[in-house]
Amino acid sequence: MSYFRHKSNLWIILFLVALNIGTLSFMWINRPIPPNRPGVPTPPAGLMARELGFDKEQADALKLLMDDYFMSTDSIRVQLGKNRQSLLSIIKDEPLNNQQIDRLLTKNEDLHTRENRAFIEHYRSIVQLCSEDQKEQLDKIFSRPSPPPPGRRRR
């Protein structure tokens, strides 16, 4: 027996299909849209510029400063990662070679010092962009504890 033989059944089925399409359309149009797409972080320059209340000119200068800072420290971080891998391969060997370990640790200290000096220069250049009120806000931003890395729980 076919459901479509009777005219009343046909109208009921068409009404239910239209109702489903209308409900789904309504839900799609009124869905909440997250401020950022998942997995795409907010650019730090834009976030900091908003928190400090920078105007367009200050925000553009901040973006250039941050791009330069990250470009200069990326190579340091890459080298630190390579040193860590080298250190792990050295300590796997049974007779430990303390001279190589000391050499890598000294190199890591130098790289961390370079990274910290770059941060100091970066921070001082941001301070030069700020007004007095913005300097106070900048101190508050940098005084906040940093969040834990992704995938790690807080204690």
C-alpha positions in Angstrom: 0.0 0.0 0.0 1.4 3.4 -1.0 1.2 6.3 1.4 0.8 8.7 -1.5 -2.5 7.2 -2.8 -4.7 9.3 -0.6 -4.7 13.0 -1.1 -4.8 13.7 2.7 -1.6 11.6 3.3 0.2 13.5 0.5 -0.7 16.8 2.0 0.4 15.7 5.5 3.8 14.4 4.2 4.4 17.6 2.2 3.5 19.7 5.2 6.0 17.7 7.4 8.8 18.0 4.9 8.2 21.8 4.6 8.1 22.1 8.4 11.5 20.2 8.7 13.1 22.4 6.0 11.8 25.5 7.7 13.0 24.4 11.1 16.5 23.5 9.8 16.7 26.8 7.9 15.7 28.8 11.0 18.3 27.0 13.2 21.0 27.6 10.6 20.3 31.3 10.2 20.1 31.9 14.0 23.1 29.7 14.9 25.7 31.3 17.3 28.8 32.2 15.4 32.0 32.1 17.5 34.1 35.2 17.5 37.1 33.2 16.2 37.1 30.1 14.2 38.2 27.1 16.2 41.9 26.5 15.9 42.7 30.0 14.6 44.2 32.0 17.4 43.6 35.8 17.7 46.7 37.6 16.4 48.6 38.8 19.4 49.2 42.3 17.9 45.5 42.9 17.4 44.6 41.6 20.9 47.2 43.7 22.6 46.3 46.8 20.6 42.7 46.3 21.6 43.6 45.9 25.3 45.8 49.0 25.2 43.4 51.1 23.3 45.8 51.8 20.5 44.7 54.0 17.5 45.3 52.8 14.0 48.8 54.2 13.7 49.9 52.7 17.0 48.4 49.4 16.1 50.2 49.3 12.8 53.5 50.1 14.5 52.8 47.4 17.1 52.2 44.8 14.4 55.5 45.6 12.7 57.3 45.4 16.0 55.7 42.1 16.9 56.5 40.7 13.4 60.1 41.7 13.8 60.3 40.2 17.3 58.8 36.9 16.3 60.9 36.7 13.2 64.1 37.3 15.2 63.2 34.8 17.9 61.9 32.1 15.7 65.4 31.1 14.6 66.5 31.0 18.3 63.6 28.7 19.2 64.3 26.4 16.3 68.0 26.2 17.3 66.9 25.5 20.9 64.7 22.6 19.7 67.6 21.2 17.7 69.9 21.5 20.7 67.3 19.6 22.8 67.2 16.8 20.2 71.0 16.7 20.2 71.1 16.6 24.0 68.6 13.7 24.0 70.6 11.7 21.5 73.8 12.3 23.6 72.3 11.2 26.9 71.0 8.0 25.4 74.5 6.8 24.9 75.8 4.8 27.7 79.2 6.3 28.3 78.0 9.9 28.9 80.1 12.5 27.1 80.1 15.4 29.6 82.1 17.7 27.4 79.4 17.6 24.6 76.7 18.0 27.2 78.4 21.0 28.8 78.9 22.5 25.3 75.2 22.1 24.4 74.1 23.5 27.8 76.3 26.5 27.3 75.0 27.0 23.8 71.4 26.8 25.2 72.2 29.4 27.9 73.6 31.7 25.2 70.5 31.2 23.1 68.2 31.9 26.0 70.2 35.1 26.8 69.8 36.3 23.2 66.0 35.5 23.4 65.7 37.5 26.6 67.6 40.4 25.2 65.4 40.5 22.2 62.3 40.5 24.5 63.8 43.4 26.5 64.3 45.4 23.3 60.9 44.5 22.1 59.2 45.5 25.4 61.1 48.9 25.4 60.0 49.6 21.9 56.4 48.9 22.8 56.7 51.2 25.8 57.8 54.0 23.5 54.6 53.7 21.5 52.4 54.0 24.6 51.0 57.0 26.4 51.1 57.2 30.2 47.8 55.5 30.7 48.7 52.8 28.1 52.0 52.2 29.9 50.1 51.3 33.1 47.9 49.0 31.1 50.9 47.4 29.4 52.5 46.7 32.9 49.2 45.0 33.9 49.2 42.9 30.7 52.8 41.7 31.1 52.4 41.2 34.9 49.6 38.6 34.3 50.7 35.0 34.6 50.9 33.3 31.2 48.4 30.5 30.5 49.7 27.0 30.5 50.6 25.5 27.1 47.8 23.9 25.2 47.1 20.3 26.3 48.4 20.8 29.8 46.2 21.0 32.8 46.5 23.8 35.4 47.5 22.8 38.9 
